Every structure is written in C-alpha cells, then in structure tokens.
Amino acid sequence: MRSFENIAKLIRHKRMSHPKAYSQSDLSKMLGYKNGQFISNVERSLCSIPLKMLAKVSIILDIPKEELKQTVLKDYENTVAYYLENAEALKSSES
C-alpha cells in the first residue's frame, strides 16, 4: 500500500496556514486541475502531488524545497518498507 500521509499533512497544514488561505479548489486550479477534488484527494492521503508539480506547489504555498523533498522521500520510504515487510503476504494474495 502506498503511503501519502506525510505529504497530506504538509499540504493541508501549509494551505490552511498560508496568508492567502487557499481553498482546495483554488489550489487545484492554480496547479492546472479543474476542481478541488485533486487537493482533497491529496489531503486525504489518497494520492500525492505529481513530481512535475512539486516546484509549483513549493512556490505557491511557500514550502521550502528541502522540506517538500524530505516529506515526499519519507512517504516513499514508508511505502518501500511496507512492501518489503509484507512481501510474503502480498505474494500469496496475488496467487
């Protein structure tokens, strides 16, 4: 199972505490999406920000690039750990 918990918390916190207090819809549209559902999905840990959008998110929400990078890497590390720890169970469920 992919992990998106850290990016979800960061985006929600930065969006809500930003001086411009962007709505989910506002932020989604600024990133080129048609409605707020994309940011809603990110904030509910259903998906992450696409890599090609990270720089834009960093600029819009004033997130230091290193903080954003470490957050994405932490989620990736959690994902890898999950799959390594559950390799046998995942293998048997695919059969």
MMTF fields as JSON, N, C-alpha, C and O atoms, coordinates in Angstrom:
{
  "mmtfVersion": "1.0.0",
  "mmtfProducer": "UNKNOWN",
  "numBonds": 379,
  "numAtoms": 380,
  "numGroups": 95,
  "numChains": 1,
  "numModels": 1,
  "chainsPerModel": [1],
  "groupsPerChain": [95],
  "chainIdList": ["A"],
  "bondAtomList": [4, 2, 8, 6, 12, 10, 16, 14, 20, 18, 24, 22, 28, 26, 32, 30, 36, 34, 40, 38, 44, 42, 48, 46, 52, 50, 56, 54, 60, 58, 64, 62, 68, 66, 72, 70, 76, 74, 80, 78, 84, 82, 88, 86, 92, 90, 96, 94, 100, 98, 104, 102, 108, 106, 112, 110, 116, 114, 120, 118, 124, 122, 128, 126, 132, 130, 136, 134, 140, 138, 144, 142, 148, 146, 152, 150, 156, 154, 160, 158, 164, 162, 168, 166, 172, 170, 176, 174, 180, 178, 184, 182, 188, 186, 192, 190, 196, 194, 200, 198, 204, 202, 208, 206, 212, 210, 216, 214, 220, 218, 224, 222, 228, 226, 232, 230, 236, 234, 240, 238, 244, 242, 248, 246, 252, 250, 256, 254, 260, 258, 264, 262, 268, 266, 272, 270, 276, 274, 280, 278, 284, 282, 288, 286, 292, 290, 296, 294, 300, 298, 304, 302, 308, 306, 312, 310, 316, 314, 320, 318, 324, 322, 328, 326, 332, 330, 336, 334, 340, 338, 344, 342, 348, 346, 352, 350, 356, 354, 360, 358, 364, 362, 368, 366, 372, 370, 376, 374],
  "bondOrderList": [1, 1, 1, 1, 1, 1, 1, 1, 1, 1, 1, 1, 1, 1, 1, 1, 1, 1, 1, 1, 1, 1, 1, 1, 1, 1, 1, 1, 1, 1, 1, 1, 1, 1, 1, 1, 1, 1, 1, 1, 1, 1, 1, 1, 1, 1, 1, 1, 1, 1, 1, 1, 1, 1, 1, 1, 1, 1, 1, 1, 1, 1, 1, 1, 1, 1, 1, 1, 1, 1, 1, 1, 1, 1, 1, 1, 1, 1, 1, 1, 1, 1, 1, 1, 1, 1, 1, 1, 1, 1, 1, 1, 1, 1],
  "groupList": [{"groupName": "MET", "atomNameList": ["N", "CA", "C", "O"], "elementList": ["N", "C", "C", "O"], "formalChargeList": [0, 0, 0, 0], "bondAtomList": [1, 0, 2, 1, 3, 2], "bondOrderList": [1, 1, 2], "singleLetterCode": "M", "chemCompType": "L-PEPTIDE LINKING"}, {"groupName": "ARG", "atomNameList": ["N", "CA", "C", "O"], "elementList": ["N", "C", "C", "O"], "formalChargeList": [0, 0, 0, 0], "bondAtomList": [1, 0, 2, 1, 3, 2], "bondOrderList": [1, 1, 2], "singleLetterCode": "R", "chemCompType": "L-PEPTIDE LINKING"}, {"groupName": "SER", "atomNameList": ["N", "CA", "C", "O"], "elementList": ["N", "C", "C", "O"], "formalChargeList": [0, 0, 0, 0], "bondAtomList": [1, 0, 2, 1, 3, 2], "bondOrderList": [1, 1, 2], "singleLetterCode": "S", "chemCompType": "L-PEPTIDE LINKING"}, {"groupName": "PHE", "atomNameList": ["N", "CA", "C", "O"], "elementList": ["N", "C", "C", "O"], "formalChargeList": [0, 0, 0, 0], "bondAtomList": [1, 0, 2, 1, 3, 2], "bondOrderList": [1, 1, 2], "singleLetterCode": "F", "chemCompType": "L-PEPTIDE LINKING"}, {"groupName": "GLU", "atomNameList": ["N", "CA", "C", "O"], "elementList": ["N", "C", "C", "O"], "formalChargeList": [0, 0, 0, 0], "bondAtomList": [1, 0, 2, 1, 3, 2], "bondOrderList": [1, 1, 2], "singleLetterCode": "E", "chemCompType": "L-PEPTIDE LINKING"}, {"groupName": "ASN", "atomNameList": ["N", "CA", "C", "O"], "elementList": ["N", "C", "C", "O"], "formalChargeList": [0, 0, 0, 0], "bondAtomList": [1, 0, 2, 1, 3, 2], "bondOrderList": [1, 1, 2], "singleLetterCode": "N", "chemCompType": "L-PEPTIDE LINKING"}, {"groupName": "ILE", "atomNameList": ["N", "CA", "C", "O"], "elementList": ["N", "C", "C", "O"], "formalChargeList": [0, 0, 0, 0], "bondAtomList": [1, 0, 2, 1, 3, 2], "bondOrderList": [1, 1, 2], "singleLetterCode": "I", "chemCompType": "L-PEPTIDE LINKING"}, {"groupName": "ALA", "atomNameList": ["N", "CA", "C", "O"], "elementList": ["N", "C", "C", "O"], "formalChargeList": [0, 0, 0, 0], "bondAtomList": [1, 0, 2, 1, 3, 2], "bondOrderList": [1, 1, 2], "singleLetterCode": "A", "chemCompType": "L-PEPTIDE LINKING"}, {"groupName": "LYS", "atomNameList": ["N", "CA", "C", "O"], "elementList": ["N", "C", "C", "O"], "formalChargeList": [0, 0, 0, 0], "bondAtomList": [1, 0, 2, 1, 3, 2], "bondOrderList": [1, 1, 2], "singleLetterCode": "K", "chemCompType": "L-PEPTIDE LINKING"}, {"groupName": "LEU", "atomNameList": ["N", "CA", "C", "O"], "elementList": ["N", "C", "C", "O"], "formalChargeList": [0, 0, 0, 0], "bondAtomList": [1, 0, 2, 1, 3, 2], "bondOrderList": [1, 1, 2], "singleLetterCode": "L", "chemCompType": "L-PEPTIDE LINKING"}, {"groupName": "HIS", "atomNameList": ["N", "CA", "C", "O"], "elementList": ["N", "C", "C", "O"], "formalChargeList": [0, 0, 0, 0], "bondAtomList": [1, 0, 2, 1, 3, 2], "bondOrderList": [1, 1, 2], "singleLetterCode": "H", "chemCompType": "L-PEPTIDE LINKING"}, {"groupName": "PRO", "atomNameList": ["N", "CA", "C", "O"], "elementList": ["N", "C", "C", "O"], "formalChargeList": [0, 0, 0, 0], "bondAtomList": [1, 0, 2, 1, 3, 2], "bondOrderList": [1, 1, 2], "singleLetterCode": "P", "chemCompType": "L-PEPTIDE LINKING"}, {"groupName": "TYR", "atomNameList": ["N", "CA", "C", "O"], "elementList": ["N", "C", "C", "O"], "formalChargeList": [0, 0, 0, 0], "bondAtomList": [1, 0, 2, 1, 3, 2], "bondOrderList": [1, 1, 2], "singleLetterCode": "Y", "chemCompType": "L-PEPTIDE LINKING"}, {"groupName": "GLN", "atomNameList": ["N", "CA", "C", "O"], "elementList": ["N", "C", "C", "O"], "formalChargeList": [0, 0, 0, 0], "bondAtomList": [1, 0, 2, 1, 3, 2], "bondOrderList": [1, 1, 2], "singleLetterCode": "Q", "chemCompType": "L-PEPTIDE LINKING"}, {"groupName": "ASP", "atomNameList": ["N", "CA", "C", "O"], "elementList": ["N", "C", "C", "O"], "formalChargeList": [0, 0, 0, 0], "bondAtomList": [1, 0, 2, 1, 3, 2], "bondOrderList": [1, 1, 2], "singleLetterCode": "D", "chemCompType": "L-PEPTIDE LINKING"}, {"groupName": "GLY", "atomNameList": ["N", "CA", "C", "O"], "elementList": ["N", "C", "C", "O"], "formalChargeList": [0, 0, 0, 0], "bondAtomList": [1, 0, 2, 1, 3, 2], "bondOrderList": [1, 1, 2], "singleLetterCode": "G", "chemCompType": "PEPTIDE LINKING"}, {"groupName": "VAL", "atomNameList": ["N", "CA", "C", "O"], "elementList": ["N", "C", "C", "O"], "formalChargeList": [0, 0, 0, 0], "bondAtomList": [1, 0, 2, 1, 3, 2], "bondOrderList": [1, 1, 2], "singleLetterCode": "V", "chemCompType": "L-PEPTIDE LINKING"}, {"groupName": "CYS", "atomNameList": ["N", "CA", "C", "O"], "elementList": ["N", "C", "C", "O"], "formalChargeList": [0, 0, 0, 0], "bondAtomList": [1, 0, 2, 1, 3, 2], "bondOrderList": [1, 1, 2], "singleLetterCode": "C", "chemCompType": "L-PEPTIDE LINKING"}, {"groupName": "THR", "atomNameList": ["N", "CA", "C", "O"], "elementList": ["N", "C", "C", "O"], "formalChargeList": [0, 0, 0, 0], "bondAtomList": [1, 0, 2, 1, 3, 2], "bondOrderList": [1, 1, 2], "singleLetterCode": "T", "chemCompType": "L-PEPTIDE LINKING"}],
  "groupTypeList": [0, 1, 2, 3, 4, 5, 6, 7, 8, 9, 6, 1, 10, 8, 1, 0, 2, 10, 11, 8, 7, 12, 2, 13, 2, 14, 9, 2, 8, 0, 9, 15, 12, 8, 5, 15, 13, 3, 6, 2, 5, 16, 4, 1, 2, 9, 17, 2, 6, 11, 9, 8, 0, 9, 7, 8, 16, 2, 6, 6, 9, 14, 6, 11, 8, 4, 4, 9, 8, 13, 18, 16, 9, 8, 14, 12, 4, 5, 18, 16, 7, 12, 12, 9, 4, 5, 7, 4, 7, 9, 8, 2, 2, 4, 2],
  "groupIdList": [1, 2, 3, 4, 5, 6, 7, 8, 9, 10, 11, 12, 13, 14, 15, 16, 17, 18, 19, 20, 21, 22, 23, 24, 25, 26, 27, 28, 29, 30, 31, 32, 33, 34, 35, 36, 37, 38, 39, 40, 41, 42, 43, 44, 45, 46, 47, 48, 49, 50, 51, 52, 53, 54, 55, 56, 57, 58, 59, 60, 61, 62, 63, 64, 65, 66, 67, 68, 69, 70, 71, 72, 73, 74, 75, 76, 77, 78, 79, 80, 81, 82, 83, 84, 85, 86, 87, 88, 89, 90, 91, 92, 93, 94, 95],
  "secStructList": [7, 7, 7, 7, 2, 2, 2, 2, 2, 2, 2, 2, 2, 2, 2, 2, 2, 1, 6, 6, 7, 7, 7, 2, 2, 2, 2, 2, 2, 2, 6, 6, 7, 1, 1, 6, 2, 2, 2, 2, 2, 2, 2, 6, 6, 1, 7, 7, 7, 7, 4, 4, 4, 2, 2, 2, 2, 2, 2, 2, 6, 6, 7, 7, 2, 2, 2, 2, 2, 2, 2, 2, 2, 2, 2, 2, 2, 2, 2, 2, 2, 2, 2, 2, 2, 6, 2, 2, 2, 2, 2, 2, 2, 2, 7],
  "xCoordList": [0.848, 0.0, 0.896, 1.82, 0.615, 1.402, 1.095, -0.036, 2.109, 1.962, 2.003, 2.936, 0.979, 0.906, 0.601, 0.244, 0.737, 0.34, 1.128, 0.552, 2.413, 3.243, 2.974, 2.881, 2.848, 2.566, 1.16, 0.924, 0.237, -1.128, -1.132, -1.763, -0.427, -0.37, 0.307, -0.156, 1.406, 2.14, 1.301, 1.215, 0.686, -0.104, -1.283, -1.549, -1.981, -3.137, -2.698, -3.313, -1.632, -1.148, -0.711, -1.096, 0.08, 0.594, -0.516, -0.497, -1.481, -2.594, -3.451, -3.822, -3.757, -4.648, -3.964, -4.626, -2.661, -1.96, -1.358, -0.786, -1.485, -0.952, -1.72, -2.934, -1.031, -1.718, -2.893, -3.846, -2.82, -3.915, -5.013, -6.045, -4.803, -5.805, -6.515, -7.734, -5.743, -6.316, -7.304, -7.085, -8.384, -9.311, -8.705, -7.754, -9.25, -8.791, -9.012, -8.171, -10.131, -10.445, -9.47, -8.994, -9.168, -8.218, -6.862, -6.285, -6.365, -5.045, -5.049, -4.107, -6.086, -6.185, -6.134, -5.42, -6.898, -6.932, -5.586, -5.178, -4.898, -3.577, -2.578, -1.601, -2.845, -1.982, -2.439, -1.812, -3.537, -3.999, -5.095, -5.411, -5.684, -6.779, -8.098, -8.152, -9.16, -10.434, -11.227, -12.011, -11.037, -11.795, -10.96, -9.808, -11.543, -10.831, -10.649, -10.007, -11.186, -11.107, -9.67, -9.366, -8.787, -7.399, -6.752, -6.175, -6.838, -6.232, -6.962, -6.34, -8.248, -8.988, -8.408, -8.202, -8.146, -7.571, -6.174, -5.834, -5.374, -4.034, -4.159, -3.481, -5.004, -5.141, -5.78, -5.673, -6.435, -7.0, -6.07, -6.463, -4.854, -3.819, -4.169, -3.732, -4.955, -5.311, -4.289, -4.165, -3.557, -2.539, -1.551, -1.719, -0.519, 0.489, 0.465, -0.269, 1.264, 1.456, 2.369, 3.419, 2.01, 2.911, 4.274, 4.357, 5.316, 6.667, 6.832, 7.513, 6.212, 6.355, 5.689, 5.937, 4.839, 4.141, 4.798, 4.378, 5.815, 6.396, 6.959, 6.749, 7.663, 8.244, 7.14, 7.264, 6.08, 4.971, 4.285, 3.95, 4.078, 3.477, 4.378, 3.905, 5.673, 6.649, 6.528, 6.553, 6.399, 6.292, 4.952, 4.915, 3.867, 2.531, 2.326, 1.81, 2.73, 2.477, 3.674, 3.656, 4.699, 5.904, 6.495, 6.845, 6.598, 7.203, 8.659, 8.926, 9.592, 10.994, 11.165, 10.62, 11.918, 12.088, 12.64, 12.23, 13.548, 14.126, 13.072, 13.068, 12.186, 11.117, 10.175, 9.774, 9.828, 8.952, 9.626, 9.003, 10.881, 11.647, 11.701, 11.447, 12.025, 12.115, 10.76, 10.696, 9.696, 8.351, 7.994, 7.477, 8.267, 7.988, 8.85, 8.372, 10.116, 11.012, 10.58, 10.719, 10.06, 9.578, 8.396, 8.317, 7.481, 6.36, 6.861, 6.368, 7.831, 8.374, 9.065, 8.921, 9.806, 10.471, 9.443, 9.647, 8.357, 7.292, 6.655, 6.328, 6.48, 5.913, 6.831, 6.375, 8.114, 9.088, 9.134, 9.137, 9.17, 9.211, 7.983, 8.099, 6.828, 5.598, 5.702, 5.401, 6.126, 6.203, 7.28, 7.092, 8.381, 9.41, 8.967, 9.226, 8.307, 7.84, 6.691, 6.495, 5.944, 4.764, 4.914, 3.914, 6.129, 6.384, 5.713, 5.073, 5.848, 5.268, 3.744, 3.127, 3.146, 1.69, 1.164, 0.147, 1.866, 1.455, 1.607, 0.766, 2.665, 2.916, 1.815, 1.325, 1.426, 0.395, -0.985, -1.821, -1.239, -2.539, -2.664, -3.775, -1.539, -1.557, -1.819, -2.172, -1.654, -1.806, -3.26, -3.561],
  "yCoordList": [-1.173, 0.0, 1.24, 1.352, 2.147, 3.376, 4.284, 4.34, 4.984, 5.908, 7.348, 7.756, 8.105, 9.521, 10.377, 11.548, 9.807, 10.504, 11.788, 12.802, 11.748, 12.913, 14.081, 15.226, 13.799, 14.878, 15.429, 16.627, 14.564, 15.011, 16.016, 17.07, 15.686, 16.581, 17.908, 18.978, 17.818, 19.03, 19.955, 21.151, 19.424, 20.252, 20.88, 22.072, 20.085, 20.626, 21.736, 22.802, 21.483, 22.482, 23.765, 24.863, 23.629, 24.81, 25.565, 26.795, 24.845, 25.503, 26.292, 27.436, 25.676, 26.319, 27.438, 28.385, 27.342, 28.377, 29.465, 30.433, 29.311, 30.303, 31.621, 31.606, 32.749, 34.048, 34.235, 34.949, 33.596, 33.732, 32.697, 32.738, 31.772, 30.76, 30.178, 30.284, 29.569, 28.984, 27.883, 27.097, 27.834, 26.712, 25.541, 25.719, 24.367, 23.211, 23.475, 23.137, 24.072, 24.38, 25.393, 25.224, 26.445, 27.46, 26.838, 27.072, 26.049, 25.446, 24.47, 24.448, 23.677, 22.744, 23.485, 23.089, 24.555, 25.326, 25.973, 26.052, 26.432, 27.025, 25.989, 26.33, 24.725, 23.643, 23.079, 22.166, 23.623, 23.199, 22.153, 21.59, 21.884, 20.926, 21.681, 22.861, 21.003, 21.675, 21.964, 22.912, 21.165, 21.406, 21.051, 20.637, 21.214, 20.99, 19.541, 19.249, 18.633, 17.219, 16.721, 15.871, 17.228, 16.766, 17.042, 16.135, 18.27, 18.61, 17.89, 17.51, 17.704, 16.915, 15.505, 14.982, 14.894, 13.552, 13.526, 12.586, 14.538, 14.629, 14.729, 14.004, 15.604, 15.838, 14.671, 14.585, 13.782, 12.576, 11.38, 10.242, 11.629, 10.591, 9.557, 8.409, 9.957, 9.026, 9.05, 8.087, 10.159, 10.291, 11.362, 12.0, 11.539, 12.551, 13.627, 13.528, 14.636, 15.665, 15.065, 14.523, 15.142, 14.634, 15.334, 16.525, 14.587, 15.14, 16.406, 17.34, 16.444, 17.621, 18.866, 19.977, 18.686, 19.805, 20.265, 21.272, 19.557, 19.876, 21.292, 21.992, 21.714, 23.06, 24.119, 25.113, 23.901, 24.863, 24.926, 26.009, 23.767, 23.72, 24.43, 25.172, 24.198, 24.841, 26.361, 27.041, 26.877, 28.326, 28.857, 29.837, 28.214, 28.699, 28.711, 29.683, 27.633, 27.506, 27.909, 27.734, 28.441, 28.876, 27.748, 27.943, 26.573, 25.429, 25.343, 25.263, 25.359, 25.197, 23.897, 22.857, 23.972, 22.807, 21.603, 20.472, 21.828, 20.713, 20.054, 18.831, 20.84, 20.272, 19.418, 18.33, 19.913, 19.178, 17.878, 16.817, 17.975, 16.799, 15.754, 14.576, 16.161, 15.219, 14.583, 13.414, 15.334, 14.807, 13.727, 12.67, 13.992, 13.007, 11.763, 10.638, 11.969, 10.83, 9.99, 8.767, 10.634, 9.905, 9.007, 7.86, 9.532, 8.714, 7.548, 6.427, 7.815, 6.758, 5.7, 4.504, 6.13, 5.2, 4.324, 3.118, 4.915, 4.154, 3.146, 2.028, 3.541, 2.648, 1.453, 0.31, 1.715, 0.647, -0.292, -1.512, 0.266, -0.552, -1.454, -2.626, -0.924, -1.716, -2.909, -4.036, -2.667, -3.742, -4.767, -5.959, -4.337, -5.28, -6.112, -7.314, -5.482, -6.185, -7.144, -8.129, -6.853, -7.662, -8.449, -8.841, -8.685, -9.346, -10.71, -11.021, -11.51, -12.862, -12.817, -13.545, -11.979, -11.88, -11.362, -11.837, -10.389, -9.834, -10.878, -10.968, -11.659, -12.691, -13.743, -14.151, -14.181, -15.217, -14.696, -15.468, -13.401, -12.841, -12.647, -12.529, -12.613, -12.455, -13.783, -13.805, -14.873, -16.2, -16.581, -17.665],
  "zCoordList": [0.0, 0.0, 0.0, 0.806, -0.894, -0.987, 0.199, 0.682, 0.65, 1.777, 1.278, 0.586, 1.641, 1.29, 2.511, 2.376, 3.694, 4.916, 5.171, 5.564, 4.954, 5.261, 4.323, 4.767, 3.032, 2.083, 2.336, 2.178, 2.724, 3.02, 4.164, 4.074, 5.235, 6.394, 6.042, 6.436, 5.297, 4.941, 4.068, 4.344, 3.027, 2.105, 2.837, 2.686, 3.62, 4.36, 5.307, 5.351, 6.066, 7.023, 6.306, 6.708, 5.263, 4.559, 3.846, 3.801, 3.289, 2.592, 3.581, 3.318, 4.711, 5.672, 6.457, 6.882, 6.652, 7.416, 6.522, 7.023, 5.218, 4.289, 4.438, 4.64, 4.342, 4.479, 3.514, 3.823, 2.35, 1.374, 1.597, 0.927, 2.53, 2.901, 1.68, 1.545, 0.805, -0.412, -0.075, 0.847, -0.823, -0.713, -1.49, -2.251, -1.295, -2.074, -3.56, -4.393, -3.876, -5.268, -5.85, -6.973, -5.094, -5.561, -5.867, -6.929, -4.934, -5.109, -6.28, -7.072, -6.394, -7.522, -8.854, -9.775, -8.937, -10.187, -10.482, -11.64, -9.452, -9.658, -10.186, -10.852, -9.874, -10.344, -11.686, -12.225, -12.23, -13.542, -13.545, -14.593, -12.383, -12.304, -12.343, -11.999, -12.761, -12.987, -11.723, -11.692, -10.679, -9.447, -8.227, -8.354, -7.049, -5.798, -5.422, -4.413, -6.19, -5.838, -5.75, -4.913, -6.591, -6.576, -5.219, -4.619, -4.732, -3.445, -2.312, -1.32, -2.447, -1.457, -1.375, -0.28, -2.519, -2.55, -1.932, -1.213, -2.203, -1.613, -0.097, 0.631, 0.372, 1.812, 2.556, 3.78, 1.84, 2.464, 2.283, 2.541, 1.847, 1.679, 0.615, 0.696, -0.382, -1.453, -2.584, -3.341, -2.693, -3.732, -3.288, -2.249, -4.102, -3.792, -4.868, -5.851, -4.668, -5.69, -6.759, -6.416, -8.032, -9.076, -8.999, -8.701, -9.266, -9.176, -9.999, -9.575, -11.175, -12.032, -11.45, -11.918, -10.427, -9.789, -8.49, -7.92, -8.007, -6.71, -6.641, -5.65, -7.669, -7.65, -7.587, -6.872, -8.329, -8.341, -6.971, -6.491, -6.351, -5.014, -4.015, -3.154, -4.136, -3.259, -3.326, -2.301, -4.527, -4.725, -4.206, -3.462, -4.596, -4.226, -2.712, -2.16, -2.044, -0.603, 0.254, 1.472, -0.375, 0.358, 1.2, 2.364, 0.596, 1.269, 0.815, -0.384, 1.749, 1.341, 0.548, 0.917, -0.531, -1.408, -0.647, -0.906, 0.272, 1.032, 1.922, 2.067, 2.513, 3.344, 2.506, 2.921, 1.336, 0.436, -0.016, -0.03, -0.377, -0.801, 0.311, 0.058, 1.526, 2.638, 2.946, 3.325, 2.788, 3.034, 2.02, 2.385, 0.756, -0.3, -0.094, -0.244, 0.249, 0.477, 1.673, 1.655, 2.705, 3.877, 3.496, 3.936, 2.678, 2.213, 1.355, 1.477, 0.495, -0.351, 0.503, 0.248, 1.503, 2.409, 3.132, 3.273, 3.584, 4.246, 3.292, 3.691, 2.043, 1.036, 0.791, 0.774, 0.603, 0.367, 1.574, 1.411, 2.771, 3.983, 4.068, 4.427, 3.746, 3.774, 2.837, 3.228, 1.603, 0.63, 0.991, 0.747, 1.555, 1.973, 3.17, 3.225, 4.116, 5.314, 5.016, 5.728, 3.971, 3.657, 2.368, 1.765, 1.939, 0.654, 0.566, -0.439, 1.584, 1.545, 1.494, 0.716, 2.304, 2.32, 0.982, 0.478, 0.419, -0.873, -1.974, -2.869, -1.909, -2.92, -2.894, -3.947, -1.712, -1.618, -2.002, -2.471, -1.813, -2.187, -3.689, -4.206, -4.4, -5.865, -6.558, -7.737, -5.854, -6.468, -6.632, -7.132]
}
